[in-house]
Amino acid sequence: MSATTEYALRFLLYLAASGGTAKSYDISREMGIPRDFLIVIAQPLRAAGVVESVAGRNGGYRLARDPGEVSFAEVRELVSKGRGGHARAVEPAAGAAALASRAVASFSAAAASFERGATLASMLSDATEHRGAAAAEPPSRRKGGL
């Protein structure tokens, strides 16, 4: 999986877990995504109606669609257009980003057989099952994000 796809999934999983609007600074910090790259990744996702950007002091990004409607395959296709889709190393993740990375890794291992059916909701559900009750809280309400 390309770094771009993993970062996009981290971004979207964060939004799905938060259930609201999140600032790019917070997403970048908690998910281990360079902020400038996060903004680049958000562009095709916004254009496709997957996320919305909200202007203003309390603005940021939020999901524009239900997490159950956004598939792994769709995200991969949207963010890899024009990028060649080359796999490359992703910086080791810690904290909330590590949880997102584990969620992404568990789904990417079998991507060929299920990626069309794997949604943000199913990925988040799988990650939270392994984390316990604390994962039910949105990232903004607990330390460590996802």
For each residue, the residues with C-beta under 8 A, 3 or more apart:
1: 5 6 76 87 104 108 111
2: 5 6 76 79 80 83 85 86 87 88
3: 6 7 87 88 89 90
4: 7 8 41 79 80 83
5: 1 2 8 9 75 76 79 80 85
6: 1 2 3 9 10 90 101 104 108
7: 3 4 10 11 31 33 37 38 41 90
8: 4 5 11 12 41 45 75 76 78 79
9: 5 6 12 13 72 75 100 103 104 120 123
10: 6 7 13 14 31 32 33 93 97 100 101 104
11: 7 8 14 15 27 31 33 38 41 42 45 61
12: 8 9 15 16 45 50 51 63 67 70 75 120
13: 9 10 16 17 100 103 104 120 123 124 127 146
14: 10 11 17 18 22 27 30 31 96 100 139 145 146
15: 11 12 18 22 27 51 61 62 63
16: 12 13 19 63 67 120 121 124
17: 13 14 124 128 135 138 139 145 146
18: 14 15 21 22 138 139 140
19: 16 138
20: 62 138 140
21: 18 54 58 59 60 61 62
22: 14 15 18 26 27 60 61 62 139 140
23: 26 27 59 60
24: 27 28 35 38 39 42 60 61
25: 28 29 35
26: 22 23 29 30 60 139 140
27: 11 14 15 22 23 24 30 31 33 38 60 61
28: 24 25 31 32 33 34 35 38
29: 25 26
30: 14 26 27 95 96 97 139 144 145 146
31: 7 10 11 14 27 28 96 97 100 145 146
32: 10 28 91 93 94 95 97
33: 7 10 11 27 28 37 38 41 97
34: 28 37 38
35: 24 25 28 38 39
36: 39 40
37: 7 33 34 40 41
38: 7 11 24 27 28 33 34 35 41 42
39: 24 35 36 42 43
40: 36 37 43
41: 4 7 8 11 33 37 38 44 45 79
42: 11 24 38 39 45 46 51 53 61
43: 39 40 46 47
44: 41 47 48 78 79 81
45: 8 11 12 41 42 48 50 51 75 78 79
46: 42 43 49 50 51 52 53
47: 43 44
48: 44 45 74 78
49: 46 64 65
50: 12 45 46 63 64 65 70 74 75 78
51: 12 15 42 45 46 61 62 63 64
52: 46 61 62 63 64
53: 42 46 59 60 61
54: 21 58 59 60 61 62
55: 59
56: 59
57:
58: 21 54
59: 21 23 53 54 55 56
60: 21 22 23 24 26 27 53 54
61: 11 15 21 22 24 27 42 51 52 53 54
62: 15 20 21 22 51 52 54
63: 12 15 16 50 51 52 66 67 70 120
64: 49 50 51 52
65: 49 50 69 70
66: 63 69 70 121
67: 12 16 63 70 119 120 121 124
68: 119 120 121 122
69: 65 66 119
70: 12 50 63 65 66 67 74 75 119 120
71: 74 75 115 116 117 118 119
72: 9 75 76 107 108 111 115 116 118 119 123
73: 76 77 115 116 118
74: 48 50 70 71 77 78
75: 5 8 9 12 45 50 70 71 72 78 79
76: 1 2 5 8 72 73 79 80 85 115
77: 73 74 80 81
78: 8 44 45 48 50 74 75 81
79: 2 4 5 8 41 44 45 75 76 83
80: 2 4 5 76 77 83 84 85
81: 44 77 78
82:
83: 2 4 79 80 86
84: 80
85: 2 5 76 80
86: 2 83
87: 1 2 3
88: 2 3
89: 3
90: 3 6 7 93 101
91: 32
92:
93: 10 32 90 97 98 100 101
94: 32 97 98
95: 30 32 98 99 144 145
96: 14 30 31 99 100 139 144 145 146
97: 10 30 31 32 33 93 94 100 101 145
98: 93 94 95 101 102
99: 95 96 102 103 127 131 135 145 146
100: 9 10 13 14 31 93 96 97 103 104 127 145 146
101: 6 10 90 93 97 98 104 105
102: 98 99 105 106 127 130
103: 9 13 99 100 106 107 123 124 126 127 146
104: 1 6 9 10 13 100 101 107 108 123
105: 101 102 108 109
106: 102 103 109 126 127
107: 72 103 104 110 111 114 115 118 123 126
108: 1 6 72 104 105 111
109: 105 106
110: 107 113 114
111: 1 72 107 108 114 115 118
112: 115
113: 110
114: 107 110 111 117 118
115: 71 72 73 76 107 111 112 118
116: 71 72 73
117: 71 114 122
118: 71 72 73 107 111 114 115 122 123
119: 67 68 69 70 71 72 122 123
120: 9 12 13 16 63 67 68 70 123 124
121: 16 66 67 68 124 125
122: 68 117 118 119 125 126
123: 9 13 72 103 104 107 118 119 120 126 127
124: 13 16 17 67 103 120 121 127 128 146
125: 121 122 128 129
126: 103 106 107 122 123 129 130
127: 13 99 100 102 103 106 123 124 130 131 135 146
128: 17 124 125 131 132 135 136
129: 125 126
130: 102 126 127
131: 99 127 128 134 135 146
132: 128 135
133: 136
134: 131 137 142
135: 17 99 127 128 131 132 146
136: 128 133
137: 134 141 142
138: 17 18 19 20 141 142
139: 14 17 18 22 26 30 96 142 144 145 146
140: 18 20 22 26
141: 137 138
142: 134 137 138 139 145
143:
144: 30 95 96 139
145: 14 17 30 31 95 96 97 99 100 139 142
146: 13 14 17 30 31 96 99 100 103 124 127 131 135 139
